[in-house]
Amino acid sequence: MSQGSPRTKCREVWERNVEGRVPTEARDQVVERDTWWVANRPAAPTAFRDELVVALRDLAAQPTIAAVVVQRGGMAIRRWLLPKTKCHLYYAVDEERGVIDVLAVWGARMGQLPPLAKGKL
């Protein structure tokens, strides 16, 4: 897999499969986690990025496959585990419009929902 930025890889996956939106806060979380992974995991510096790209591809193909973890503002917020890097991808699906909104990328070990999933939508 190429060494492109996580933002570029995410955009490529979305453009090929489904319309997706990634708000600035979620993008910043992706960049922060990818930067940390590159700096602190020299044996697998692209593991987070690679796993994220696969997850986005899978979710684009089957957007409602992940469990609903909370309802906010009439929207079902879903959570998808990135098992190797122990991160959760939080997102919502607008099935009528064919849009996926990535809301947060959050450490699975945090033990709580990210702020966006808590009601700050």
C-alpha positions in Angstrom: 0.0 0.0 0.0 1.3 3.5 -0.8 2.5 5.9 1.9 -0.1 8.6 1.1 -1.7 10.5 3.9 -4.6 9.0 5.8 -6.8 11.9 4.6 -5.9 11.1 1.0 -6.5 7.4 1.4 -9.9 8.0 3.1 -10.9 10.3 0.3 -9.9 7.7 -2.4 -11.9 5.0 -0.7 -15.0 7.2 -0.4 -14.8 8.5 -4.0 -14.7 4.9 -5.3 -17.5 3.6 -3.1 -19.9 6.0 -1.5 -20.3 9.6 -0.7 -18.7 10.3 2.7 -18.1 13.2 4.9 -15.3 13.5 7.5 -15.6 16.6 9.7 -12.5 18.5 10.6 -12.4 17.0 14.2 -12.5 13.5 12.9 -9.9 14.2 10.3 -7.7 15.7 13.0 -8.1 12.5 15.1 -7.1 10.4 12.1 -4.0 12.5 11.4 -3.1 12.5 15.1 -3.4 8.8 15.5 -1.6 8.1 12.3 1.2 10.4 13.3 1.5 8.7 16.6 1.5 5.3 15.0 4.3 6.2 12.6 6.4 7.7 15.4 5.9 4.9 18.0 5.5 1.7 16.0 8.5 1.4 13.8 7.8 -2.3 13.0 4.4 -1.4 11.5 4.3 2.4 10.9 1.4 2.2 8.4 -0.7 -0.3 10.4 -3.3 2.3 11.5 -3.6 3.8 8.0 -3.8 0.4 6.3 -6.4 -0.8 8.7 -8.4 2.4 8.4 -8.5 2.1 4.6 -9.7 -1.5 4.8 -12.4 -0.5 7.3 -13.6 2.4 5.1 -13.8 0.1 2.1 -15.8 -2.5 4.1 -18.1 0.1 5.5 -18.7 1.6 2.1 -19.7 -1.8 0.8 -22.0 -2.6 3.8 -22.6 0.7 5.8 -25.0 -0.8 8.3 -23.0 -3.8 9.2 -21.6 -2.3 12.5 -23.6 -2.2 15.7 -25.5 0.9 16.7 -24.0 2.1 20.0 -26.1 5.2 20.6 -28.9 7.3 19.1 -28.4 11.1 18.9 -30.6 13.6 17.2 -32.5 10.9 15.4 -29.3 9.5 14.0 -27.9 6.0 14.8 -24.2 6.2 15.6 -22.4 3.0 14.8 -19.0 1.7 16.0 -16.5 -0.3 14.0 -13.4 -1.8 15.6 -10.0 -1.7 14.0 -8.8 -4.8 15.7 -5.0 -4.6 15.1 -4.7 -0.9 16.2 -7.5 -1.1 18.9 -9.4 1.9 17.6 -13.0 2.5 17.1 -14.4 4.2 14.0 -17.7 6.0 14.9 -20.0 6.9 12.1 -23.5 7.5 11.0 -25.3 6.4 7.8 -27.9 8.4 5.8 -29.2 5.5 3.8 -31.7 7.6 1.8 -28.9 9.8 0.5 -26.1 7.1 0.5 -23.9 9.2 2.7 -21.6 8.0 5.6 -20.5 10.6 8.1 -17.3 9.6 10.0 -17.7 11.2 13.4 -14.7 10.1 15.4 -11.7 7.8 15.5 -11.3 6.9 19.2 -9.1 4.5 21.1 -11.1 1.3 22.0 -9.4 1.3 25.4 -10.6 4.7 26.3 -13.6 3.1 28.1 -16.0 5.8 27.0 -17.7 7.2 23.9 -16.0 10.1 22.1 -17.4 13.6 22.6 -19.1 13.6 19.2 -21.0 10.5 20.0 -22.1 11.9 23.4 -24.4 14.4 21.9 -22.3 17.2 20.4 -23.5 16.4 16.9 
